[in-house]
């Protein structure tokens, strides 16, 4: 049955969101490179993505300090303002293993200009993660902060904790929970949730662009996709083709994007290597070490790097042919 709940006071805009990688200085401690980050934020905004996600999985959030998270939001907000888009949507990861930590991260994000918070479920002790605990966790965080919350369902990163569509539907009724990012890849959740809720009541997003069209066909609101770091214009173009009702072209591009995105599925090192190799020059960030993962994680080995280039090469010409939006 369709829900009769009121639309959220701050619904999350539909579109393509880029979970931005973190860039580091080539020093032993790999300090965050805020200057390079500013350049990269500008590049993504002018390339046509509809929002930025900071301090998420692709940003290596668990390796960032609270102060680094806050500073990155400030830098992103400045990049948006300098681009003539002061209201550009910015999401920030607020995932903590305790309720109090998540509330603190939400307060930090709100204080420096984030529009929404992205929140994973509790997961450290998987056997203790009951439905009651999940509901209580999201209730408590949502009630304690004015930052609108987007649920982040990613079982592979959460000890296998998977949020069912029934659980998500219950949480959708909370006034301060505005949507969900489904990195579980379950298209059935999309259609079940969009049958119950309009986008204004509860937005439903794919967690990657290799199933963007299936999500949109199921009335979803778009996607949050790591490949937008590498080919932001291609993913924005795919979304535009759907909205322009150019279905045949959209299907063709969906296949090409999906083929390239399999490199991002291999982990953070291939994603960051691809970003540096294909997008770094356009963004004005050319130091290879800026795109290395933070230690103890290692950069892409040469053999894997060649594979990444080959897997993604077919999108280069299209990306270069598409104009900036600003």
LOLO-256048 format. One record per residue (C-alpha): residue number from 1; x, y negated, z negated. Coordinates in pm, 1 decimal. Layout:
BEGIN
rec pos->NUM | u->X | v->Y | w->Z
...
//
This chain:
BEGIN
rec pos->1 | u->0.0 | v->0.0 | w->0.0
rec pos->2 | u->120.8 | v->-351.6 | w->78.6
rec pos->3 | u->219.0 | v->-542.1 | w->-232.0
rec pos->4 | u->35.8 | v->-851.7 | w->-345.2
rec pos->5 | u->325.7 | v->-998.8 | w->-543.1
rec pos->6 | u->415.9 | v->-1360.5 | w->-475.1
rec pos->7 | u->697.7 | v->-1443.0 | w->-238.2
rec pos->8 | u->1022.7 | v->-1512.2 | w->-418.0
rec pos->9 | u->1096.9 | v->-1875.8 | w->-489.3
rec pos->10 | u->1438.4 | v->-1837.6 | w->-321.3
rec pos->11 | u->1413.5 | v->-1556.4 | w->-65.4
rec pos->12 | u->1736.3 | v->-1450.8 | w->99.9
rec pos->13 | u->1757.4 | v->-1568.7 | w->462.6
rec pos->14 | u->1755.1 | v->-1300.3 | w->730.4
rec pos->15 | u->2053.9 | v->-1241.3 | w->956.1
rec pos->16 | u->2410.6 | v->-1115.6 | w->971.3
rec pos->17 | u->2621.5 | v->-1142.9 | w->657.5
rec pos->18 | u->2996.6 | v->-1090.3 | w->653.9
rec pos->19 | u->3147.9 | v->-931.7 | w->340.1
rec pos->20 | u->3469.1 | v->-1128.9 | w->368.1
rec pos->21 | u->3805.5 | v->-964.4 | w->310.6
rec pos->22 | u->4044.2 | v->-1117.1 | w->57.9
rec pos->23 | u->4368.1 | v->-1266.4 | w->191.3
rec pos->24 | u->4690.0 | v->-1265.3 | w->-9.0
rec pos->25 | u->5024.9 | v->-1439.8 | w->-8.1
rec pos->26 | u->5330.5 | v->-1230.3 | w->88.2
rec pos->27 | u->5470.9 | v->-1231.4 | w->-265.1
rec pos->28 | u->5531.1 | v->-952.5 | w->-518.8
rec pos->29 | u->5211.8 | v->-1045.5 | w->-705.5
rec pos->30 | u->5005.1 | v->-1102.0 | w->-391.8
rec pos->31 | u->4831.7 | v->-1417.3 | w->-516.9
rec pos->32 | u->4510.9 | v->-1500.4 | w->-330.2
rec pos->33 | u->4588.4 | v->-1728.7 | w->-35.9
rec pos->34 | u->4317.8 | v->-1991.9 | w->-64.6
rec pos->35 | u->4445.5 | v->-2193.6 | w->231.6
rec pos->36 | u->4425.5 | v->-1891.5 | w->459.7
rec pos->37 | u->4086.6 | v->-1804.7 | w->309.7
rec pos->38 | u->3954.8 | v->-2150.7 | w->394.2
rec pos->39 | u->4065.7 | v->-2109.7 | w->756.9
rec pos->40 | u->3904.1 | v->-1768.9 | w->775.1
rec pos->41 | u->3575.8 | v->-1892.3 | w->624.7
rec pos->42 | u->3566.1 | v->-2168.5 | w->887.1
rec pos->43 | u->3626.9 | v->-1912.9 | w->1161.3
rec pos->44 | u->3340.6 | v->-1690.6 | w->1045.5
rec pos->45 | u->3093.7 | v->-1976.5 | w->1008.5
rec pos->46 | u->3165.0 | v->-2119.6 | w->1353.4
rec pos->47 | u->3147.8 | v->-1768.5 | w->1502.6
rec pos->48 | u->2780.5 | v->-1739.8 | w->1417.4
rec pos->49 | u->2737.3 | v->-1521.3 | w->1110.5
rec pos->50 | u->2442.2 | v->-1621.9 | w->894.5
rec pos->51 | u->2602.8 | v->-1588.8 | w->553.5
rec pos->52 | u->2917.1 | v->-1492.6 | w->362.7
rec pos->53 | u->2950.2 | v->-1228.4 | w->93.0
rec pos->54 | u->3239.8 | v->-1272.8 | w->-149.7
rec pos->55 | u->3372.3 | v->-1042.0 | w->-422.1
rec pos->56 | u->3212.2 | v->-735.6 | w->-268.9
rec pos->57 | u->3361.3 | v->-396.5 | w->-186.7
rec pos->58 | u->3534.7 | v->-522.4 | w->129.0
rec pos->59 | u->3680.4 | v->-809.9 | w->-71.9
rec pos->60 | u->3844.6 | v->-564.4 | w->-313.8
rec pos->61 | u->3635.9 | v->-714.1 | w->-593.3
rec pos->62 | u->3767.1 | v->-474.2 | w->-857.7
rec pos->63 | u->4117.9 | v->-610.8 | w->-789.2
rec pos->64 | u->4020.8 | v->-977.6 | w->-828.5
rec pos->65 | u->4024.6 | v->-1174.1 | w->-1152.5
rec pos->66 | u->3724.6 | v->-1375.2 | w->-1268.2
rec pos->67 | u->3907.2 | v->-1698.4 | w->-1186.1
rec pos->68 | u->4000.3 | v->-1579.3 | w->-837.9
rec pos->69 | u->3636.0 | v->-1493.6 | w->-769.7
rec pos->70 | u->3525.5 | v->-1840.2 | w->-877.1
rec pos->71 | u->3791.4 | v->-2018.1 | w->-674.2
rec pos->72 | u->3701.5 | v->-1824.4 | w->-359.8
rec pos->73 | u->3338.3 | v->-1934.4 | w->-393.5
rec pos->74 | u->3453.2 | v->-2295.4 | w->-425.5
rec pos->75 | u->3670.0 | v->-2261.1 | w->-114.6
rec pos->76 | u->3387.2 | v->-2100.0 | w->81.6
rec pos->77 | u->3145.9 | v->-2373.1 | w->-23.6
rec pos->78 | u->3394.6 | v->-2637.4 | w->90.4
rec pos->79 | u->3438.7 | v->-2461.4 | w->425.2
rec pos->80 | u->3061.9 | v->-2455.2 | w->472.3
rec pos->81 | u->3030.1 | v->-2822.1 | w->384.5
rec pos->82 | u->3318.4 | v->-2918.4 | w->612.2
rec pos->83 | u->3144.7 | v->-2725.4 | w->891.2
rec pos->84 | u->2833.9 | v->-2937.6 | w->851.2
rec pos->85 | u->2650.4 | v->-2647.1 | w->684.0
rec pos->86 | u->2632.3 | v->-2743.5 | w->315.8
rec pos->87 | u->2342.0 | v->-2502.6 | w->257.3
rec pos->88 | u->2513.4 | v->-2207.1 | w->425.6
rec pos->89 | u->2419.5 | v->-1891.0 | w->229.1
rec pos->90 | u->2691.3 | v->-1754.0 | w->1.9
rec pos->91 | u->2650.1 | v->-1430.1 | w->-190.7
rec pos->92 | u->2891.5 | v->-1323.8 | w->-459.4
rec pos->93 | u->2944.9 | v->-983.8 | w->-612.6
rec pos->94 | u->2846.1 | v->-983.1 | w->-979.1
rec pos->95 | u->2887.3 | v->-611.0 | w->-1044.5
rec pos->96 | u->3009.5 | v->-512.9 | w->-1386.8
rec pos->97 | u->2992.9 | v->-186.7 | w->-1573.3
rec pos->98 | u->2817.8 | v->-352.8 | w->-1865.9
rec pos->99 | u->2513.5 | v->-574.6 | w->-1872.9
rec pos->100 | u->2702.6 | v->-852.6 | w->-2047.0
rec pos->101 | u->2984.6 | v->-846.6 | w->-1788.9
rec pos->102 | u->2739.4 | v->-868.8 | w->-1500.5
rec pos->103 | u->2560.7 | v->-1159.7 | w->-1665.6
rec pos->104 | u->2891.8 | v->-1339.2 | w->-1714.9
rec pos->105 | u->2988.2 | v->-1285.4 | w->-1351.1
rec pos->106 | u->2646.7 | v->-1414.2 | w->-1243.0
rec pos->107 | u->2686.6 | v->-1725.9 | w->-1454.9
rec pos->108 | u->3034.8 | v->-1784.2 | w->-1312.2
rec pos->109 | u->2910.8 | v->-1746.0 | w->-954.3
rec pos->110 | u->2616.2 | v->-1977.9 | w->-1005.8
rec pos->111 | u->2833.2 | v->-2243.0 | w->-1170.3
rec pos->112 | u->3056.4 | v->-2280.6 | w->-862.8
rec pos->113 | u->2799.6 | v->-2272.1 | w->-585.9
rec pos->114 | u->2692.5 | v->-1916.4 | w->-502.9
rec pos->115 | u->2333.6 | v->-1880.8 | w->-380.6
rec pos->116 | u->2281.1 | v->-1511.7 | w->-456.6
rec pos->117 | u->2443.7 | v->-1235.8 | w->-658.9
rec pos->118 | u->2510.9 | v->-886.1 | w->-524.8
rec pos->119 | u->2476.1 | v->-624.2 | w->-798.7
rec pos->120 | u->2570.6 | v->-255.2 | w->-792.2
rec pos->121 | u->2401.7 | v->-19.8 | w->-1037.7
rec pos->122 | u->2583.1 | v->101.3 | w->-1347.5
rec pos->123 | u->2781.0 | v->412.0 | w->-1259.7
rec pos->124 | u->3086.4 | v->475.3 | w->-1479.5
rec pos->125 | u->2930.9 | v->766.3 | w->-1669.2
rec pos->126 | u->2711.9 | v->909.9 | w->-1394.2
rec pos->127 | u->2534.7 | v->1159.2 | w->-1621.9
rec pos->128 | u->2415.1 | v->872.8 | w->-1839.5
rec pos->129 | u->2267.0 | v->682.2 | w->-1545.8
rec pos->130 | u->1899.0 | v->759.4 | w->-1584.9
rec pos->131 | u->1619.1 | v->576.8 | w->-1405.9
rec pos->132 | u->1535.4 | v->411.2 | w->-1736.9
rec pos->133 | u->1894.7 | v->285.5 | w->-1771.4
rec pos->134 | u->1897.9 | v->154.0 | w->-1414.3
rec pos->135 | u->1570.5 | v->-32.7 | w->-1456.1
rec pos->136 | u->1681.2 | v->-175.5 | w->-1789.4
rec pos->137 | u->2014.2 | v->-290.3 | w->-1645.7
rec pos->138 | u->1860.2 | v->-480.1 | w->-1355.1
rec pos->139 | u->1579.7 | v->-619.8 | w->-1571.9
rec pos->140 | u->1825.4 | v->-754.5 | w->-1828.8
rec pos->141 | u->2061.1 | v->-914.4 | w->-1576.3
rec pos->142 | u->1778.4 | v->-1062.7 | w->-1367.9
rec pos->143 | u->1612.7 | v->-1207.8 | w->-1676.4
rec pos->144 | u->1935.2 | v->-1359.7 | w->-1807.1
rec pos->145 | u->2043.1 | v->-1559.1 | w->-1502.1
rec pos->146 | u->1891.9 | v->-1807.9 | w->-1259.6
rec pos->147 | u->2105.3 | v->-1662.8 | w->-979.4
rec pos->148 | u->1878.0 | v->-1465.3 | w->-741.4
rec pos->149 | u->1991.7 | v->-1104.7 | w->-723.8
rec pos->150 | u->2035.6 | v->-869.8 | w->-428.4
rec pos->151 | u->2057.7 | v->-504.0 | w->-528.4
rec pos->152 | u->2356.3 | v->-320.1 | w->-382.7
rec pos->153 | u->2291.9 | v->50.0 | w->-319.0
rec pos->154 | u->2621.9 | v->223.1 | w->-238.8
rec pos->155 | u->2633.0 | v->579.7 | w->-376.2
rec pos->156 | u->2982.2 | v->649.6 | w->-236.3
rec pos->157 | u->3126.7 | v->374.3 | w->-456.0
rec pos->158 | u->2909.4 | v->449.7 | w->-759.1
rec pos->159 | u->2980.4 | v->808.1 | w->-859.5
rec pos->160 | u->2699.4 | v->924.1 | w->-633.3
rec pos->161 | u->2435.5 | v->710.8 | w->-807.1
rec pos->162 | u->2165.6 | v->661.0 | w->-545.2
rec pos->163 | u->1874.1 | v->422.2 | w->-585.4
rec pos->164 | u->1552.5 | v->575.4 | w->-455.0
rec pos->165 | u->1295.3 | v->371.1 | w->-266.7
rec pos->166 | u->1059.6 | v->412.7 | w->-563.5
rec pos->167 | u->1317.8 | v->266.2 | w->-802.0
rec pos->168 | u->1391.3 | v->-16.5 | w->-559.0
rec pos->169 | u->1018.7 | v->-83.5 | w->-523.6
rec pos->170 | u->982.7 | v->-122.2 | w->-899.4
rec pos->171 | u->1276.4 | v->-363.2 | w->-910.7
rec pos->172 | u->1140.8 | v->-559.3 | w->-612.4
rec pos->173 | u->856.2 | v->-676.2 | w->-832.5
rec pos->174 | u->1090.6 | v->-874.1 | w->-1057.9
rec pos->175 | u->1076.3 | v->-1246.4 | w->-973.8
rec pos->176 | u->1453.7 | v->-1289.7 | w->-964.3
rec pos->177 | u->1536.2 | v->-985.1 | w->-751.0
rec pos->178 | u->1510.7 | v->-1089.1 | w->-386.1
rec pos->179 | u->1643.0 | v->-801.2 | w->-178.7
rec pos->180 | u->1863.4 | v->-497.1 | w->-131.0
rec pos->181 | u->2171.9 | v->-404.3 | w->69.5
rec pos->182 | u->2145.4 | v->-37.5 | w->170.1
rec pos->183 | u->2495.0 | v->98.5 | w->217.4
rec pos->184 | u->2347.6 | v->441.5 | w->158.0
rec pos->185 | u->2253.9 | v->437.7 | w->529.4
rec pos->186 | u->1901.2 | v->560.8 | w->458.6
rec pos->187 | u->1669.5 | v->416.8 | w->724.7
rec pos->188 | u->1373.5 | v->579.9 | w->554.3
rec pos->189 | u->1417.5 | v->344.6 | w->260.0
rec pos->190 | u->1395.3 | v->51.7 | w->500.7
rec pos->191 | u->1059.2 | v->153.0 | w->643.9
rec pos->192 | u->913.2 | v->249.1 | w->307.2
rec pos->193 | u->1013.9 | v->-78.8 | w->146.5
rec pos->194 | u->914.7 | v->-302.0 | w->438.4
rec pos->195 | u->574.3 | v->-131.9 | w->446.6
rec pos->196 | u->524.6 | v->-247.6 | w->88.8
rec pos->197 | u->695.2 | v->-586.3 | w->93.7
rec pos->198 | u->735.7 | v->-876.2 | w->331.9
rec pos->199 | u->1082.8 | v->-1020.6 | w->369.3
rec pos->200 | u->983.7 | v->-1313.2 | w->151.6
rec pos->201 | u->886.3 | v->-1074.2 | w->-124.1
rec pos->202 | u->1189.8 | v->-845.5 | w->-95.4
rec pos->203 | u->1446.5 | v->-852.1 | w->185.7
rec pos->204 | u->1589.0 | v->-522.5 | w->308.8
rec pos->205 | u->1931.0 | v->-516.5 | w->478.8
rec pos->206 | u->2144.2 | v->-245.4 | w->636.0
rec pos->207 | u->2484.7 | v->-205.2 | w->476.0
rec pos->208 | u->2663.3 | v->-186.1 | w->811.3
rec pos->209 | u->2598.6 | v->-286.9 | w->1171.0
rec pos->210 | u->2619.4 | v->61.2 | w->1322.6
rec pos->211 | u->2252.6 | v->98.9 | w->1231.9
rec pos->212 | u->2145.5 | v->-263.2 | w->1265.0
rec pos->213 | u->1885.6 | v->-192.3 | w->1535.4
rec pos->214 | u->1725.4 | v->94.2 | w->1341.8
rec pos->215 | u->1701.9 | v->-139.0 | w->1043.1
rec pos->216 | u->1546.1 | v->-417.3 | w->1250.9
rec pos->217 | u->1303.4 | v->-174.2 | w->1417.2
rec pos->218 | u->1197.0 | v->-79.2 | w->1065.0
rec pos->219 | u->1129.9 | v->-450.3 | w->990.8
rec pos->220 | u->1452.6 | v->-499.5 | w->796.9
rec pos->221 | u->1610.5 | v->-841.7 | w->764.0
rec pos->222 | u->1956.5 | v->-784.8 | w->913.1
rec pos->223 | u->2280.6 | v->-638.8 | w->782.2
rec pos->224 | u->2589.4 | v->-693.8 | w->570.8
rec pos->225 | u->2874.4 | v->-556.4 | w->777.3
rec pos->226 | u->3249.9 | v->-534.0 | w->739.7
rec pos->227 | u->3310.4 | v->-539.5 | w->1114.4
rec pos->228 | u->3189.5 | v->-900.1 | w->1112.3
rec pos->229 | u->3537.6 | v->-980.9 | w->980.6
rec pos->230 | u->3679.5 | v->-846.2 | w->1306.1
rec pos->231 | u->3415.9 | v->-927.9 | w->1569.5
rec pos->232 | u->3170.4 | v->-1175.5 | w->1414.5
rec pos->233 | u->3043.9 | v->-1304.5 | w->1749.3
rec pos->234 | u->2965.4 | v->-955.3 | w->1878.6
rec pos->235 | u->2754.4 | v->-868.9 | w->1574.0
rec pos->236 | u->2580.2 | v->-1207.1 | w->1584.9
rec pos->237 | u->2513.4 | v->-1146.4 | w->1954.2
rec pos->238 | u->2358.0 | v->-808.0 | w->1882.0
rec pos->239 | u->2122.1 | v->-967.7 | w->1631.3
rec pos->240 | u->2037.2 | v->-1246.9 | w->1877.4
rec pos->241 | u->1956.7 | v->-999.1 | w->2155.8
rec pos->242 | u->1703.7 | v->-829.1 | w->1930.1
rec pos->243 | u->1542.5 | v->-1160.6 | w->1837.6
rec pos->244 | u->1529.1 | v->-1259.1 | w->2205.8
rec pos->245 | u->1349.3 | v->-931.2 | w->2281.6
rec pos->246 | u->1633.3 | v->-819.5 | w->2511.2
rec pos->247 | u->1602.9 | v->-463.0 | w->2391.5
rec pos->248 | u->1795.3 | v->-284.6 | w->2668.2
rec pos->249 | u->2097.1 | v->-511.9 | w->2625.0
rec pos->250 | u->2070.0 | v->-481.3 | w->2248.1
rec pos->251 | u->2074.8 | v->-101.5 | w->2266.9
rec pos->252 | u->2384.7 | v->-107.3 | w->2485.4
rec pos->253 | u->2569.4 | v->-342.7 | w->2252.7
rec pos->254 | u->2456.2 | v->-146.3 | w->1946.3
rec pos->255 | u->2637.3 | v->158.4 | w->2079.8
rec pos->256 | u->2955.5 | v->-37.0 | w->2144.8
rec pos->257 | u->2948.8 | v->-194.9 | w->1798.8
rec pos->258 | u->2888.6 | v->142.9 | w->1637.4
rec pos->259 | u->3186.4 | v->293.9 | w->1819.4
rec pos->260 | u->3412.4 | v->15.2 | w->1693.1
rec pos->261 | u->3274.5 | v->15.9 | w->1341.3
rec pos->262 | u->3386.8 | v->371.9 | w->1278.9
rec pos->263 | u->3733.0 | v->223.6 | w->1219.2
rec pos->264 | u->3594.3 | v->22.1 | w->927.8
rec pos->265 | u->3449.0 | v->342.8 | w->782.4
rec pos->266 | u->3806.5 | v->464.8 | w->734.3
rec pos->267 | u->3865.4 | v->227.2 | w->445.4
rec pos->268 | u->3988.6 | v->-114.1 | w->344.1
rec pos->269 | u->4335.6 | v->-84.8 | w->503.7
rec pos->270 | u->4205.7 | v->-19.9 | w->859.0
rec pos->271 | u->3942.0 | v->-292.3 | w->817.4
rec pos->272 | u->4199.6 | v->-546.8 | w->708.5
rec pos->273 | u->4447.8 | v->-441.3 | w->977.0
rec pos->274 | u->4179.6 | v->-480.2 | w->1244.1
rec pos->275 | u->4086.2 | v->-822.7 | w->1108.9
rec pos->276 | u->4444.4 | v->-942.3 | w->1118.1
rec pos->277 | u->4513.6 | v->-796.4 | w->1460.9
rec pos->278 | u->4196.3 | v->-905.1 | w->1641.4
rec pos->279 | u->4062.1 | v->-1205.4 | w->1444.2
rec pos->280 | u->4365.3 | v->-1346.3 | w->1266.3
rec pos->281 | u->4500.7 | v->-1548.9 | w->1559.5
rec pos->282 | u->4160.0 | v->-1708.3 | w->1629.8
rec pos->283 | u->4127.3 | v->-1800.5 | w->1263.7
rec pos->284 | u->4478.4 | v->-1944.0 | w->1247.6
rec pos->285 | u->4599.4 | v->-1679.9 | w->999.8
rec pos->286 | u->4895.4 | v->-1496.7 | w->1151.6
rec pos->287 | u->5096.8 | v->-1365.6 | w->854.7
rec pos->288 | u->5053.8 | v->-983.8 | w->872.8
rec pos->289 | u->5096.1 | v->-940.8 | w->496.4
rec pos->290 | u->4795.9 | v->-1167.0 | w->435.8
rec pos->291 | u->4584.9 | v->-875.5 | w->558.4
rec pos->292 | u->4741.4 | v->-604.3 | w->344.8
rec pos->293 | u->4529.7 | v->-456.2 | w->64.9
rec pos->294 | u->4626.2 | v->-555.7 | w->-286.2
rec pos->295 | u->4865.6 | v->-315.6 | w->-454.5
rec pos->296 | u->4863.4 | v->-35.6 | w->-550.2
rec pos->297 | u->4673.8 | v->24.7 | w->-224.2
rec pos->298 | u->4882.9 | v->46.9 | w->89.8
rec pos->299 | u->4855.9 | v->-117.1 | w->431.4
rec pos->300 | u->4763.0 | v->73.0 | w->744.3
rec pos->301 | u->5036.5 | v->309.0 | w->862.5
rec pos->302 | u->5156.7 | v->264.2 | w->1223.6
rec pos->303 | u->4978.3 | v->571.3 | w->1357.6
rec pos->304 | u->4646.7 | v->467.7 | w->1205.6
rec pos->305 | u->4698.4 | v->110.4 | w->1331.0
rec pos->306 | u->4729.0 | v->232.0 | w->1690.5
rec pos->307 | u->4411.1 | v->435.4 | w->1647.8
rec pos->308 | u->4225.9 | v->131.0 | w->1511.2
rec pos->309 | u->4333.8 | v->-81.5 | w->1807.2
rec pos->310 | u->4220.4 | v->182.1 | w->2054.9
rec pos->311 | u->3884.8 | v->234.8 | w->1883.7
rec pos->312 | u->3802.9 | v->-137.2 | w->1879.8
rec pos->313 | u->3964.5 | v->-263.2 | w->2199.0
rec pos->314 | u->3644.0 | v->-246.7 | w->2404.9
rec pos->315 | u->3486.7 | v->-536.4 | w->2210.4
rec pos->316 | u->3773.6 | v->-780.9 | w->2260.5
rec pos->317 | u->3663.7 | v->-923.0 | w->2594.7
rec pos->318 | u->3305.3 | v->-978.2 | w->2478.9
rec pos->319 | u->3418.0 | v->-1144.2 | w->2156.1
rec pos->320 | u->3646.1 | v->-1380.7 | w->2346.3
rec pos->321 | u->3371.9 | v->-1466.6 | w->2595.4
rec pos->322 | u->3115.9 | v->-1578.6 | w->2339.1
rec pos->323 | u->3111.2 | v->-1946.1 | w->2233.9
rec pos->324 | u->3136.2 | v->-2089.5 | w->1885.9
rec pos->325 | u->2804.8 | v->-2198.3 | w->1738.0
rec pos->326 | u->2942.0 | v->-2520.5 | w->1587.2
//
